[in-house]
Amino acid sequence: MAVLRWCLLLGSAVLAVAILAAGLPSAPVARPRQWRVFMTIGAARTGLADVVATGGHDAWAAGTSASSTPVVYRWNGSSWRAIPRPGPSGSSAASVAASSAANVWVTIVGDAAVDRWNGHAWSRFSFGPAARTEIDGVTTSGRKDAWVFAYNRATRKETAVHYNGTAWTPTPLTVTLGGGGTARLVSSSSRSNVWAWAYDPRHRRWVSLRFNGRAWRVIPLPATLLPARHTVVPEQMLAESAASVWGTVYAGTTGSRGPVVLVHWNGRRWRRVTGRRPAGTLAGPVAADGHGGLWLCADRPGGAGYLLHYSAGTWTTAAVPARGGTAASVTGLTLIPGTRSLWATAVISAGSAGSRGAAILRYSR
């Protein structure tokens, strides 16, 4: 009888708690952070190659229009709007760098030029005849600090040209970038912390190149840092601070891909990031995740692209989102400052049907 009474009392208590809880609002359930297709541009031959954000209400994506001329898309906080840019047929906007909504730089491949948005209007700066000049990249840390890298095909010389807000000052380099404006080989976190991947023709090796506010310095990578018996080509550089710079490397052999190679500069030396890495090869953009980690792009051994996240020694993967049966290949990544959300640009395709346009992706809760 005592046991029965105890069970009845316990049941009543449980029922009372359930009734009380039913009258209270439930705790919010956190939505998982995920990648999604934010916008698609369905015009054939349209492509987006890079993206940068300066805040939640300002971002820029660069690429080529259906008529094979440069085009820039701008995010104003509510929508992306296309801003066609003048340029000869066959040219394209390849990379974009910005420090604010009033300091945006875009490389123009095929026209040996860069465009600058000052908050009110565009201006174009040419760095030589297009027939023999390539723009290898642009980076900026402020309205009075920008670097453009121009390669002269005739002399095979690279020049780093600095803009101080008024005038340009060229500095000849002993190494070459060789990016053709299509890869983010350069990155800066301040006017005294500018980095680039470069090739040293004298020693026939890839090196890192740093500007410390006074001069450019070549910093070789230790031979043990890169995988032996692989063709290694640096992909991207991401300078977060003087004590934290990330670099990605494409590594492969004839008929095969891999492994994933991520290197980090800690203020004193380069180190290779290890851990249980996914199979595949890094190939494409890299961006901070806003919480001490990175988002990267990679190719699986079978050739399919995917997104890769790295944080404190842990690697995870995420699928590239698709819409309407199309697959996307990511071309640009950027963190939205002050958040843990990102924008990405991508090429969309349908297998053997080829490219069907471009897409802008968003990562958020």
N, C-alpha and C positions, 0 to 999 in steps of 0.2 A: 504494500500500500504506500509506504514511504517513497519507494522508487517511482511509482506511478505519479504521485503528487509532484515529485521533482521534475519529472518529464513534462508534466502539464505546465508547471511554472516556467520551465525553460522554453517550451513552445510558445507560451504567451509573450515572453520577453522578445523572442526572435520576431514574432509577428508585429509587436509594437515597434521594434526598430525598423522593420520593413515598411510599415505604414508611415513612420516619421520620415524615412529616407525618400519615400515616394513624393512627399510634399516639398522636398528641397530640390533646387536646380542641380543637375548632374554636372560633374567636373568636365571641362572641355577636353575633347580628345585631340591630341596633336596630330595634324595632318603630316604625312611623310613628305620630306623634301624630294622633289623629282624634276626631271627634265621633261619639257613639253614643247610642242611646236606652237610658237606664238603667232607667226605670220608666214605665209608662203607667197612667193612671187612666181607666178606660173608662166611667165613669158620665156619662150625658148631662147637659149643663148645668154640669158641673164645669169650673172654670177656674183656672189659676194665673197670677198677674200679675207676680210679682217673686220674687227669691231673693237671699239673702245668706249668706256663709260666714264664720265666725270662726276656723276651723281644720279640720284633717282629720277631726275627730270631731264637728263641730258645724256645722250649716247649717239654714236656715229658708226655707221657701217659703210664700207667702201667696196666697190666692185666695178662690173662692166654691164652696160645696158644691152638690150636686144639688138641695138644697132652697132654694137662693138665700140662704144665710146664710154668714157668714164661716167660713173654715177655714184652719188653719195646719198645714203638714207639717214635721216635724223630722227631720233626719239625725243619728243617734247614733253614726256610725262604721261601722255594719253594715247599717242599713235606714232607710227613710223611714217615719215613723208619722204618721197624721193626728191633729190635735188640734182638734176642733170648738170654735168660739168662740161665745158667746151674741151674739145680735144680731137685730134685726127682719128679717122677710122682705123681700128686696130689697136688703139690705146685703151688703157684701163686704169682704174684706181686700185692699187694693190695693197697698200698698208696704210694704217691710220694711227696717229698718236695725238694725245691731247692732255692738257693739264687743267683746262677749264672750258666752259662754253664759249669763251672768248679767245681761245688759243688751241686751234685744231689744225693738224697738218696731215696732208694726204699725198702719197707718192703717186706719180702718173707714169706708168710704164708705157714705153713706146713714144714718149714725148720728152724724156729726160728732164722732167720737171717735178716740182712739188707745189701743191696748192695750200694756202693758209687762210683760215677763217678767223677774223679778229673780233667776232661778235656782231659785226654789221655787214661785212662784205668779204668777198674772196679776192685774193691776189695770187698771181702765179709767178714762180721763180724758176728760171731755166738754168741748167748747169752744163750746157754744151749741146752740140748737134746730136739729135737723136740717133743718127746713123752710127755714131761711135761712142756714145755715152750711156751708161746704165745708172739708174738710181738704186742703190743697194739697201736703203733703209732710212728711216727718220725717227728721231726720238726727241722729246721735249720734257722739261721739268718746270717750265714757267714761260710767261710771255716774253721774257728777255733771255731765254736760254733754249736753243734748239740746235740739233746736229743733223746734217744731211750727209750721206755717204755716196759719193759719185765715183764710178769706175770708168776709166778711159780705155776703150778697147784697143786703140792704136798704140798707146804707150804701155798698156797693161799696168797702169798705176791707179791706186786708190787714193782719194782725197777726202778727208773729213772736213766739212765746211761748217763753221759755227756762226749762229745768228744771235746777236746780243740785243735784239729789239730794234736796231737801226741799220747795222751793216753786217756784211758777211766776211769771215776771215778763214781762208783755206789753210789746212795743215796736211802736207803730203805724208802718207803712211808707207811703211815698208812691207805691209801685209795687205791682202785683199779680202773683201767680204764675199763677193761672188753670189749675192742673193738675188740679183735681178729685181729687187723690190717686192718679191713675192713671199718672203719669209721674214719673220720678226727676229732678225739676227742681232738687233741692237735694243737696248733697254736702259733706262736711267731712273734713279730715284731722287736725284738732286743734281745740281750743276757740278758737284765734285764727286759724283759716283755714276759714271757712264760706262756701260759694258757692251762688248760685241764679240761674236764669234768671228774668227778670221783665219785665213790660210797663209802660212809662211812659205813662200816659194823657195826661199834659200835652203831651208831645212826640210822641205816637203812634209809638212805636218800642220794639223789644225791647232790653233792656239786661242787663248782668250785675250782680249784687248781691253784695257781699262784706262779711263781718263780720271785723274784724281783732282781735277780743278786747275792743274798747272800744265801737265803734259800727258801724252799717251804712253802707256807702258805695255809691252807684250808679256803676258804671264803664261808660260807653257803649262800644259797638262802633264802630270806624271805618266810615264809610259804604262804603268800598271792600272791606270784609271779606266782605260778603254779596252774592250775585249779584243784579244789577239785573233788573228786570222779572219777578221771581219772587215768589211768596208764600212768605215765610220764617217758619217757626215753630220756635223752639228745642225740642229733644227731650230731651236728657240733659246732665247736668253730672257730671264726675268729678274731684274734687279729690284729687290724690296728695300734693301738698306746696304750700307757699306759692309755689314757683317752677315748679310744673307742674300746670296745671288744663286739662282737656279739655272741650270742648263740642261736641255734635252738633246739626245744624240740618236740619230738613226743608225742602226747597226744591222748588217746583213751580209750574206755570202751569196755566191751564184746559185740562184734557184731557191734560196731560203731566207727567212726573216728572223730577227731577234739577235740578242735578247733585249729586254727593256733596259735602257741606260739613262739614269738620272744622276746628275752631279750637282754638288752644292759647295759654294764658297762661304766659309765661315768667318771671313775677315783676315785669315792668315794663309789658308791653303784650300785647294780643291779636294773634295772627297766624293767617292762614289756611294750613292745611296743603295743599300742592300735590303735584305728582307725577303719574304716570300712573294716574289713578283709574278704577276700573271704572264702567261705565254703571249708572245707577240712582240711587236716593235713599236717604239714611240715614233709617231709620224704626224706632226701637226702642232697646233698651238698649245700653250700652257698658260694657266692663270691661277692667282691666289684664290683660296676658298673663303677668305675672310675670318678664318679661325685657326691660322697657323699651318694649314695644309695646302694642297694643290689639286687642281683639276687638269688632266692631260688628255690627249687623244692618242690612240694606238690602233694598230692593225693586227688582227689575229693571223695565225699561220695560214689560214685559208683565204686571207685577203679582206675579210669583213672588218669594217671599222667599228670601234666602240669607245666609250669614255672610261677614263681611269681616274680614280681618286687615291691620293696618298696623304696620310696623316700619321705622324709620330711612329713611323715604322710599319704601318699597316696599309696594305693595298686592297682596294675594292674596285669592282667594275660596275658599269651601268650601260644599258643599251642606249643607242642613239634613237630618239623618238622618230616615229614615222607617222604619216597621215595619208589616208587614201591609197594605201598600197605602195607608197613611194618610200625609198630608203634615202637617208641623208648622210652625207660625209662632212664632218665638221671642219671648217676652215679657219675660224677665229673664235677666241674665248676672251672674256673680260669680266672682272669682278666689278660689281656696282659698289663704289666706295661707301664705307660705313654700314654695309650689310653683309649677309652671307649668300646673297643672290647673284646670279650671273646672267649675262647675255652671251649668245653664241651665234655665229653665222654658219651656214651649211649649203652645200650643193645637193639638190634633190634629184633622184633618178629612179628609173624603173627597170633595173637590170639591163638587158641588152638593148632596151629602147633608148638608152643614153640619157643625157641631162634633160631635165624638164623644168629647170628654173632654179630658184634659190629659196632658202628659208631662214628665218630668224627664230632661234630657240631661246627659252627662258628656264632658268633653274630657280625655284623658290618653294616655299611651303605650300 
